[in-house]
Amino acid sequence: MNEQNLNYVRNELRRALLDLSGGTKGQLEAFSENPLADKNATPRRCVNLV
């Protein structure tokens, strides 16, 4: 990745994590606390080849 792309990603992450109202969370913060899938409860199983 070049420097321009890295700066764009940094700015977008800051904007996603930013909480200006105090009452809501940024999208990434909400997903980090409540992931869409719990990998510990149902881990992936190995494929059994016959």
Buried (B, 14 or more C-beta within 10 A) or exposed (E): EEEEEEEEEEEEEEEEEEEEEEEEBBEBBEEEEEEEEEEEEEEEEEEEEE
